[in-house]
Amino acid sequence: MKFRFWKNLKWLCIAVFVLATSSWGKDAPIYTPLFNNVAVSGYDTVAYFTEGRPVKGDARYATTHEGTQWRFASEQNRDLFLANPQKYAPQYGGYCAWAVSQGYTASADPMRWRIVDGKLYLNYDEQVQKKWEANIPDFIQKANQNWPKVLN
């Protein structure tokens, strides 16, 4: 009886793992960390434009957009986002802009950002951001060609 329990538990765990990882095989249109459904790691995307810096959002001022939770530092910022999410949401769903230009997706660090022509771009880390900043117009053009095909 004891052996059968462990054998069945083993197969149940394998089935759960297979089902869970099959949904991880494709990237979501909005980047969120594993086991988390909060865009931009909880940072207020409007604050990049209004304050010129990353500001941590507050769950009290959260909203859902495209199936993902977005957090803001104030009710005013949340309302600005809701009035025009395309203006304030990061490009490429918040994935690393340089990675998308290279034909794949990677997570992004909310501290590695830049606004170019009124659009917010995030990068994976400081080194990647330096690569991206070496030729922003070319990388944006390549990323625009690759997006959203890189999600498949």
C-alpha positions, 0 to 999 in steps of 0.5 A, a space after each residue: 500500500 505504501 509503495 503504491 502511494 509513492 508511485 502514484 504521487 510520483 506520476 501526479 507530480 510529473 503530470 503537474 510539472 508537464 502541464 505547468 511547463 507547457 504553459 511556460 513554453 510561450 512568453 506572455 505578451 506582458 512580461 511578469 516574473 515567474 509566479 507573479 502577475 505584476 507588470 514592470 516588477 511593480 514599478 509605476 510606468 507613469 512615473 518614468 514620464 512624470 518624475 523621470 525615474 523609477 518609482 515603486 507602485 502601490 497595490 492600493 493603486 493597482 489596475 488590470 490591463 491585458 490580464 496583468 496587474 499594473 501598480 502605481 504610486 498614486 491614484 492620479 498615475 493609475 488614472 493617467 495610465 487607464 486613459 492611455 495605456 499605450 502611452 505609458 506601457 513599456 514597449 515590447 510588453 516590458 521585455 528587454 528591448 535589446 533582447 527583442 532586437 536580437 530575436 528573443 525575449 529576456 526579463 527586464 530590470 525596471 532600473 534600466 530604462 530609457 524614454 525615446 521618442 515618448 516611449 518607454 524601453 526597458 533592458 535586462 541589466 546595465 551591460 545590455 543597456 550599454 549595448 542597446 544605447 550604442 545604436 538605439 534607432 537601429 535596435 528599435 527598428 530591429 525590435 519592431 520587426 521582431 515584435 511580437 513574433 518573438 513570443 512564439 
